[in-house]
Amino acid sequence: MSSILAACEQFLASAQFDRAPWLAVAFAAGIGAWFALPGPWQWAGLIALCLSAALAALAGLREDGEVPYLRQALVLLPLAVAAGSGTVWTKSAMVGQPATSATGAC
């Protein structure tokens, strides 16, 4: 298990500035997830799951530990997904358009 963590950490350390575009990808994934999920309960669940994952990474991996880049990724990527989903949900609510439903019921 530690060799997998070490390999992930080495990959992230060698990526340097190439790590940043993945935050945009995660943000876009959050937007896509909002459109793919059927309703407000699922959207709230996605956001709660992402926030829980970020908090678990903060609690489980020490800041001065052996895998600082992996800790950073495990915190920031779920937060970016949650931000993407929350942004499109907020925009939809502000514009006043009702959310689309997969069941067709209003």
CYANA upper distance limits for C-alpha pairs under 8 A (distance plus 0.5 A):
  1 MET  CA      5 LEU  CA      7.03
  2 SER  CA      6 ALA  CA      6.49
  3 SER  CA      7 ALA  CA      6.50
  4 ILE  CA      8 CYS  CA      6.66
  5 LEU  CA      9 GLU  CA      6.54
  5 LEU  CA     67 VAL  CA      7.89
  5 LEU  CA     70 LEU  CA      8.46
  6 ALA  CA     10 GLN  CA      6.51
  6 ALA  CA     67 VAL  CA      7.91
  7 ALA  CA     11 PHE  CA      6.64
  8 CYS  CA     12 LEU  CA      6.69
  8 CYS  CA     70 LEU  CA      7.41
  9 GLU  CA     13 ALA  CA      6.47
  9 GLU  CA     67 VAL  CA      6.29
  9 GLU  CA     68 PRO  CA      8.18
  9 GLU  CA     69 TYR  CA      6.55
  9 GLU  CA     70 LEU  CA      6.14
 10 GLN  CA     14 SER  CA      6.62
 11 PHE  CA     15 ALA  CA      6.74
 12 LEU  CA     16 GLN  CA      7.43
 12 LEU  CA     19 ARG  CA      7.66
 12 LEU  CA     69 TYR  CA      6.61
 12 LEU  CA     70 LEU  CA      7.51
 13 ALA  CA     69 TYR  CA      7.03
 15 ALA  CA     19 ARG  CA      6.54
 18 ASP  CA     22 TRP  CA      8.43
 19 ARG  CA     23 LEU  CA      8.19
 20 ALA  CA     24 ALA  CA      8.02
 21 PRO  CA     25 VAL  CA      7.03
 22 TRP  CA     26 ALA  CA      6.57
 22 TRP  CA     77 LEU  CA      8.22
 23 LEU  CA     27 PHE  CA      6.60
 23 LEU  CA     76 LEU  CA      7.88
 23 LEU  CA     77 LEU  CA      6.58
 23 LEU  CA     80 ALA  CA      6.59
 24 ALA  CA     28 ALA  CA      6.64
 24 ALA  CA     80 ALA  CA      8.11
 25 VAL  CA     29 ALA  CA      6.60
 26 ALA  CA     30 GLY  CA      6.78
 26 ALA  CA     77 LEU  CA      6.43
 26 ALA  CA     78 PRO  CA      7.95
 26 ALA  CA     80 ALA  CA      6.01
 26 ALA  CA     81 VAL  CA      5.52
 26 ALA  CA     84 GLY  CA      8.17
 27 PHE  CA     31 ILE  CA      7.02
 27 PHE  CA     80 ALA  CA      5.28
 27 PHE  CA     81 VAL  CA      5.29
 27 PHE  CA     82 ALA  CA      8.02
 27 PHE  CA     83 ALA  CA      6.97
 27 PHE  CA     84 GLY  CA      4.94
 27 PHE  CA     85 SER  CA      8.12
 28 ALA  CA     32 GLY  CA      6.66
 28 ALA  CA     81 VAL  CA      7.82
 28 ALA  CA     84 GLY  CA      6.67
 29 ALA  CA     33 ALA  CA      6.46
 29 ALA  CA     81 VAL  CA      6.59
 29 ALA  CA     84 GLY  CA      7.70
 30 GLY  CA     34 TRP  CA      6.78
 30 GLY  CA     80 ALA  CA      7.79
 30 GLY  CA     81 VAL  CA      4.62
 30 GLY  CA     82 ALA  CA      6.51
 30 GLY  CA     83 ALA  CA      7.52
 30 GLY  CA     84 GLY  CA      4.92
 30 GLY  CA     85 SER  CA      4.92
 30 GLY  CA     86 GLY  CA      8.47
 31 ILE  CA     35 PHE  CA      7.19
 31 ILE  CA     81 VAL  CA      8.06
 31 ILE  CA     84 GLY  CA      5.38
 31 ILE  CA     85 SER  CA      5.26
 31 ILE  CA     87 THR  CA      8.21
 31 ILE  CA     88 VAL  CA      6.64
 32 GLY  CA     36 ALA  CA      6.68
 32 GLY  CA     85 SER  CA      8.21
 33 ALA  CA     37 LEU  CA      6.43
 33 ALA  CA     85 SER  CA      7.32
 34 TRP  CA     43 TRP  CA      6.65
 34 TRP  CA     85 SER  CA      5.87
 34 TRP  CA     88 VAL  CA      7.81
 34 TRP  CA     89 TRP  CA      7.80
 37 LEU  CA     42 GLN  CA      6.66
 37 LEU  CA     43 TRP  CA      7.16
 38 PRO  CA     42 GLN  CA      7.24
 38 PRO  CA    100 THR  CA      8.22
 38 PRO  CA    101 SER  CA      6.14
 38 PRO  CA    102 ALA  CA      5.99
 38 PRO  CA    103 THR  CA      8.49
 39 GLY  CA     43 TRP  CA      6.80
 39 GLY  CA     99 ALA  CA      8.10
 39 GLY  CA    100 THR  CA      8.42
 39 GLY  CA    101 SER  CA      6.96
 40 PRO  CA     44 ALA  CA      6.48
 41 TRP  CA     45 GLY  CA      6.52
 42 GLN  CA     46 LEU  CA      6.60
 43 TRP  CA     47 ILE  CA      6.83
 43 TRP  CA     85 SER  CA      7.74
 44 ALA  CA     48 ALA  CA      6.53
 45 GLY  CA     49 LEU  CA      6.44
 46 LEU  CA     50 CYS  CA      6.65
 46 LEU  CA     82 ALA  CA      7.64
 47 ILE  CA     51 LEU  CA      6.66
 47 ILE  CA     81 VAL  CA      8.29
 47 ILE  CA     82 ALA  CA      5.33
 47 ILE  CA     85 SER  CA      7.71
 47 ILE  CA     86 GLY  CA      7.85
 48 ALA  CA     52 SER  CA      6.52
 49 LEU  CA     53 ALA  CA      6.63
 50 CYS  CA     54 ALA  CA      6.76
 50 CYS  CA     78 PRO  CA      5.25
 50 CYS  CA     79 LEU  CA      6.73
 50 CYS  CA     81 VAL  CA      7.54
 50 CYS  CA     82 ALA  CA      6.39
 51 LEU  CA     55 LEU  CA      6.67
 51 LEU  CA     78 PRO  CA      7.26
 51 LEU  CA     79 LEU  CA      6.90
 51 LEU  CA     82 ALA  CA      7.68
 52 SER  CA     56 ALA  CA      6.49
 53 ALA  CA     57 ALA  CA      6.71
 53 ALA  CA     74 LEU  CA      8.07
 53 ALA  CA     75 VAL  CA      7.81
 53 ALA  CA     78 PRO  CA      7.15
 54 ALA  CA     58 LEU  CA      6.79
 54 ALA  CA     74 LEU  CA      6.82
 54 ALA  CA     75 VAL  CA      4.81
 54 ALA  CA     76 LEU  CA      7.62
 54 ALA  CA     78 PRO  CA      6.53
 54 ALA  CA     79 LEU  CA      7.13
 55 LEU  CA     59 ALA  CA      6.56
 55 LEU  CA     75 VAL  CA      7.74
 56 ALA  CA     60 GLY  CA      6.22
 57 ALA  CA     61 LEU  CA      6.25
 57 ALA  CA     71 ARG  CA      6.79
 57 ALA  CA     74 LEU  CA      6.41
 57 ALA  CA     75 VAL  CA      6.40
 58 LEU  CA     62 ARG  CA      7.60
 58 LEU  CA     63 GLU  CA      8.40
 58 LEU  CA     71 ARG  CA      7.71
 58 LEU  CA     75 VAL  CA      7.23
 61 LEU  CA     65 GLY  CA      7.20
 61 LEU  CA     67 VAL  CA      8.27
 61 LEU  CA     71 ARG  CA      6.71
 62 ARG  CA     68 PRO  CA      8.48
 63 GLU  CA     68 PRO  CA      6.91
 63 GLU  CA     71 ARG  CA      8.16
 64 ASP  CA     68 PRO  CA      7.43
 67 VAL  CA     71 ARG  CA      6.68
 68 PRO  CA     72 GLN  CA      6.64
 69 TYR  CA     73 ALA  CA      6.71
 70 LEU  CA     74 LEU  CA      6.55
 71 ARG  CA     75 VAL  CA      6.71
 72 GLN  CA     76 LEU  CA      6.50
 73 ALA  CA     77 LEU  CA      6.22
 74 LEU  CA     78 PRO  CA      7.38
 75 VAL  CA     79 LEU  CA      7.03
 76 LEU  CA     80 ALA  CA      6.59
 77 LEU  CA     81 VAL  CA      6.85
 78 PRO  CA     82 ALA  CA      6.67
 79 LEU  CA     83 ALA  CA      6.51
 80 ALA  CA     84 GLY  CA      6.60
 81 VAL  CA     85 SER  CA      6.79
 82 ALA  CA     86 GLY  CA      6.41
 83 ALA  CA     87 THR  CA      6.32
 84 GLY  CA     88 VAL  CA      6.90
 85 SER  CA     89 TRP  CA      6.65
 86 GLY  CA     90 THR  CA      6.46
 87 THR  CA     91 LYS  CA      6.58
 88 VAL  CA     92 SER  CA      6.53
 89 TRP  CA     93 ALA  CA      6.75
 90 THR  CA     94 MET  CA      6.58
 91 LYS  CA     95 VAL  CA      6.61
 92 SER  CA     96 GLY  CA      6.77
 92 SER  CA     97 GLN  CA      6.44
 92 SER  CA     98 PRO  CA      7.81
 92 SER  CA     99 ALA  CA      7.56
 93 ALA  CA     97 GLN  CA      7.14
 93 ALA  CA     98 PRO  CA      7.93
100 THR  CA    104 GLY  CA      8.18
101 SER  CA    105 ALA  CA      7.15
101 SER  CA    106 CYS  CA      7.79
